[in-house]
Amino acid sequence: MRRGLARWVLLLSILVIGLTLSAAVAVWVTETQVQRTQDRRDDLAQVARIESQLLTGYVDEETGLRGYLLTGEDAFLAPYARAALATPQLTADLRTSWAAVGGPAGLVDDLEAAHDVWVEHARSQIALVDAGNPDAASSVTETERGKDYFDAIRDRERAVADWVTTAEDSTADQLSGLQTRMTGLLAATLTTLLAVTVAGCVVLWRSVVAPLGRLAAATRAVAAGDLAATLPATGAPEMRSLATDVTAMRDRLAADLHGTRQALDALAQTGPAVSALRSALEPAGE
């Protein structure tokens, strides 16, 4: 037994609503993930900026110290002093931002420890110069030791930078994948809704519009007097039921019309006899 048009419309409505809700949930989840990934990308960029500023401070410290050891002029210690003041705060900021992005805590600890070792060495060299012993501070042994300490800082800093770069690349790939998924979801949703809409229009046309047009044309023929016109019962069950009801109405009207015609014919046949009888019964002389 074919399902009624009302049931098909109900099922189609449920399907459209279900698809819309599912797509909305999927898009919302993906958008949430995109936002979180963008926030992580911004946090990683913040870590990279702090790490770059910290490296600049390390280089300023090392450059200022080297100039002071070579010349003994206090002016060369100005970059060293400025960097020495800024480095602790930058390190604290890096540690906070590092924890926010889930970076390995040991990398920052190692970087800070390597810098502390170099700072102790730098202070000892400055103390030698201040004590009037610049040759000892600038000796090959002390210079090589300072270089090794600073190379350790650069190695630790490079480890931090490499981790940030890897995390940024991974985040960028994840963000690209999420954006591709978002585009796919929207495209699939629109395509599905378009297909459902087209299918619904086709079903509506074939089940209602076209059968209704044929039934209307046949009904107009009946109204024009063609009682033998065929009333097509096609399309959806509701349309076939309507055609059946209209056919029954036409048949009843035809039967009533036939009965009326028979009564008129009978009246026409009995009319002369009634007139003659009436004349015979009239009083003579009138």
C-alpha positions as CSV (number, residue, x, y, z in Angstrom):
1,M,0.0,0.0,0.0
2,R,1.4,3.4,-1.0
3,R,2.1,5.8,1.7
4,G,0.0,9.0,1.8
5,L,1.4,12.3,0.7
6,A,1.0,13.7,4.3
7,R,3.2,10.9,5.6
8,W,5.8,11.6,2.9
9,V,5.8,15.3,3.7
10,L,6.2,14.5,7.4
11,L,9.1,12.1,6.7
12,L,10.7,14.7,4.4
13,S,10.3,17.4,7.1
14,I,11.9,15.2,9.7
15,L,14.7,14.5,7.3
16,V,15.4,18.1,6.6
17,I,15.2,19.1,10.3
18,G,17.5,16.2,11.2
19,L,20.0,17.1,8.6
20,T,19.9,20.8,9.6
21,L,20.4,20.0,13.3
22,S,23.2,17.5,12.6
23,A,25.0,20.0,10.3
24,A,24.6,22.8,12.8
25,V,26.0,20.6,15.6
26,A,28.9,19.5,13.4
27,V,29.7,23.0,12.3
28,W,29.5,24.3,15.9
29,V,31.9,21.6,17.1
30,T,34.3,22.3,14.3
31,E,34.1,26.0,14.8
32,T,34.9,25.5,18.5
33,Q,37.9,23.4,17.6
34,V,39.0,26.0,15.1
35,Q,38.8,28.8,17.7
36,R,40.7,26.7,20.2
37,T,43.4,26.0,17.6
38,Q,43.6,29.7,16.7
39,D,44.0,30.5,20.4
40,R,46.8,28.0,20.7
41,R,48.4,29.4,17.5
42,D,48.3,32.9,19.1
43,D,49.7,31.5,22.4
44,L,52.6,29.9,20.5
45,A,53.3,33.1,18.6
46,Q,53.4,34.9,22.0
47,V,56.0,32.3,23.2
48,A,58.0,32.8,20.1
49,R,58.0,36.6,20.6
50,I,59.1,36.3,24.2
51,E,61.8,33.8,23.3
52,S,63.1,36.1,20.6
53,Q,63.2,39.0,23.0
54,L,65.0,36.8,25.6
55,L,67.6,35.8,23.0
56,T,68.1,39.4,22.1
57,G,68.7,40.1,25.8
58,Y,71.3,37.3,26.1
59,V,73.1,38.6,23.0
60,D,73.1,42.2,24.5
61,E,74.5,40.8,27.7
62,E,77.3,38.9,26.0
63,T,78.1,41.7,23.6
64,G,78.3,44.3,26.4
65,L,80.4,42.1,28.6
66,R,82.9,41.4,25.8
67,G,83.2,45.1,24.9
68,Y,83.8,45.9,28.6
69,L,86.5,43.2,28.9
70,L,88.3,44.4,25.8
71,T,88.2,48.2,26.6
72,G,87.5,48.5,30.3
73,E,85.0,51.3,29.5
74,D,81.9,51.4,31.6
75,A,79.8,52.6,28.6
76,F,80.0,49.1,27.2
77,L,78.3,47.7,30.2
78,A,75.1,49.7,29.5
79,P,73.6,47.0,27.2
80,Y,74.6,44.4,29.7
81,A,72.9,46.2,32.5
82,R,69.7,46.8,30.6
83,A,69.5,43.2,29.5
84,A,70.3,42.0,33.0
85,L,67.3,44.0,34.3
86,A,64.9,42.7,31.6
87,T,66.0,39.1,31.4
88,P,64.4,37.9,34.7
89,Q,61.0,39.3,33.8
90,L,61.2,37.9,30.3
91,T,62.1,34.5,31.7
92,A,59.1,34.7,34.0
93,D,56.8,35.6,31.1
94,L,58.3,32.8,29.0
95,R,57.6,30.3,31.8
96,T,54.0,31.5,32.1
97,S,53.3,31.4,28.4
98,W,55.3,28.1,28.1
99,A,53.0,26.4,30.6
100,A,49.9,27.8,28.8
101,V,50.9,26.0,25.5
102,G,51.9,22.8,27.3
103,G,55.6,23.0,26.6
104,P,58.1,20.7,28.4
105,A,59.0,22.5,31.6
106,G,62.5,21.1,31.6
107,L,63.5,23.1,28.5
108,V,62.8,26.4,30.2
109,D,64.5,25.2,33.4
110,D,67.6,24.2,31.5
111,L,67.7,27.5,29.6
112,E,67.4,29.5,32.9
113,A,70.0,27.3,34.6
114,A,72.5,27.8,31.7
115,H,72.0,31.6,31.8
116,D,72.5,31.6,35.6
117,V,75.9,29.8,35.1
118,W,76.9,32.4,32.4
119,V,75.8,35.3,34.6
120,E,78.0,34.0,37.5
121,H,80.9,33.8,35.1
122,A,80.2,37.3,33.8
123,R,80.1,38.8,37.2
124,S,83.4,37.2,38.1
125,Q,85.0,38.6,35.0
126,I,83.6,42.1,35.7
127,A,84.9,41.8,39.3
128,L,88.4,41.0,37.9
129,V,88.4,44.1,35.7
130,D,87.0,46.2,38.6
131,A,89.9,44.9,40.8
132,G,92.4,46.1,38.2
133,N,93.2,42.6,36.7
134,P,91.7,42.9,33.2
135,D,94.3,40.5,31.8
136,A,93.0,37.6,34.0
137,A,89.5,38.4,32.9
138,S,90.5,38.4,29.2
139,S,92.7,35.3,29.4
140,V,92.2,32.6,26.9
141,T,91.0,30.2,29.6
142,E,88.3,32.6,30.8
143,T,87.3,33.6,27.3
144,E,86.9,29.9,26.3
145,R,85.0,29.2,29.5
146,G,82.7,32.2,28.8
147,K,82.2,31.0,25.2
148,D,81.3,27.5,26.4
149,Y,78.8,28.9,28.9
150,F,77.2,31.1,26.2
151,D,77.1,28.3,23.7
152,A,75.2,26.3,26.3
153,I,72.6,29.1,26.5
154,R,72.3,29.1,22.7
155,D,71.9,25.3,22.7
156,R,69.1,25.5,25.3
157,E,67.5,28.4,23.5
158,R,67.6,26.5,20.2
159,A,65.8,23.6,21.8
160,V,63.1,25.9,23.0
161,A,62.8,27.6,19.6
162,D,62.7,24.2,17.8
163,W,59.9,23.0,20.1
164,V,57.9,26.1,19.4
165,T,58.5,25.8,15.6
166,T,57.3,22.2,15.6
167,A,54.3,23.1,17.7
168,E,53.4,25.9,15.4
169,D,53.7,23.7,12.3
170,S,51.5,21.1,13.9
171,T,49.0,23.7,14.9
172,A,49.0,25.2,11.4
173,D,48.3,21.7,9.9
174,Q,45.5,21.1,12.4
175,L,44.0,24.5,11.7
176,S,44.1,23.8,7.9
177,G,42.5,20.4,8.4
178,L,39.7,21.9,10.5
179,Q,39.1,24.6,7.9
180,T,38.9,22.0,5.2
181,R,36.5,20.0,7.3
182,M,34.4,23.1,7.9
183,T,34.3,23.8,4.1
184,G,33.4,20.1,3.5
185,L,30.6,20.2,6.1
186,L,29.0,23.3,4.6
187,A,29.3,22.0,1.0
188,A,27.8,18.6,2.0
189,T,25.0,20.2,3.9
190,L,24.1,22.6,1.1
191,T,24.3,19.8,-1.5
192,T,22.1,17.5,0.6
193,L,19.5,20.1,1.3
194,L,19.5,21.0,-2.4
195,A,19.0,17.4,-3.3
196,V,16.2,16.9,-0.8
197,T,14.6,20.1,-2.0
198,V,14.7,19.1,-5.7
199,A,13.5,15.6,-4.8
200,G,10.6,17.1,-2.8
201,C,9.7,19.4,-5.7
202,V,9.7,16.5,-8.1
203,V,7.6,14.3,-5.9
204,L,5.2,17.2,-5.2
205,W,4.8,17.9,-9.0
206,R,4.3,14.3,-9.9
207,S,2.0,13.5,-7.0
208,V,0.0,16.6,-6.6
209,V,0.5,19.4,-9.2
210,A,0.3,17.3,-12.4
211,P,-2.6,15.1,-11.2
212,L,-4.5,18.1,-9.9
213,G,-4.1,19.8,-13.2
214,R,-5.5,16.8,-15.1
215,L,-8.4,16.4,-12.6
216,A,-9.2,20.2,-12.9
217,A,-9.3,19.9,-16.7
218,A,-11.6,16.9,-16.6
219,T,-13.8,18.6,-14.0
220,R,-14.2,21.7,-16.3
221,A,-15.2,19.3,-19.1
222,V,-17.9,17.8,-16.9
223,A,-19.1,21.3,-15.9
224,A,-19.3,22.2,-19.6
225,G,-21.7,19.3,-20.1
226,D,-19.5,16.3,-21.0
227,L,-20.8,13.9,-18.3
228,A,-18.9,11.1,-19.9
229,A,-15.5,12.7,-19.4
230,T,-13.0,10.5,-17.6
231,L,-11.8,11.9,-14.3
232,P,-8.2,10.6,-13.9
233,A,-7.4,9.0,-10.5
234,T,-3.6,9.3,-10.5
235,G,-0.9,10.7,-8.2
236,A,-0.8,10.6,-4.4
237,P,-3.4,8.6,-2.6
238,E,-5.0,11.8,-1.5
239,M,-5.3,12.9,-5.1
240,R,-6.7,9.5,-6.2
241,S,-9.2,9.7,-3.3
242,L,-10.2,13.2,-4.4
243,A,-10.7,12.0,-8.0
244,T,-12.9,9.1,-6.8
245,D,-15.0,11.5,-4.7
246,V,-15.4,13.9,-7.7
247,T,-16.4,10.9,-9.9
248,A,-19.0,9.8,-7.4
249,M,-20.4,13.3,-7.3
250,R,-20.5,13.4,-11.1
251,D,-22.3,10.0,-11.2
252,R,-24.9,11.2,-8.7
253,L,-25.5,14.4,-10.6
254,A,-25.8,12.4,-13.8
255,A,-28.3,10.1,-12.2
256,D,-30.3,12.9,-10.8
257,L,-30.3,14.6,-14.2
258,H,-31.4,11.4,-15.9
259,G,-34.3,11.0,-13.5
260,T,-35.3,14.6,-14.0
261,R,-35.3,14.1,-17.7
262,Q,-37.5,11.0,-17.4
263,A,-40.0,12.8,-15.3
264,L,-40.2,15.7,-17.8
265,D,-40.7,13.2,-20.6
266,A,-43.5,11.4,-18.7
267,L,-45.1,14.8,-18.0
268,A,-44.9,15.7,-21.6
269,Q,-46.6,12.5,-22.7
270,T,-49.5,12.7,-20.2
271,G,-50.1,16.4,-20.8
272,P,-52.7,16.1,-23.7
273,A,-54.7,13.4,-22.0
274,V,-55.1,15.5,-18.9
275,S,-56.2,18.5,-21.0
276,A,-58.9,16.4,-22.8
277,L,-60.2,15.0,-19.6
278,R,-60.4,18.4,-18.1
279,S,-62.4,19.6,-21.1
280,A,-64.8,16.7,-20.9
281,L,-65.6,17.3,-17.3
282,E,-66.4,21.0,-17.8
283,P,-70.2,21.8,-17.6
284,A,-72.0,22.2,-21.0
285,G,-72.9,25.7,-22.1
286,E,-70.2,27.4,-20.3
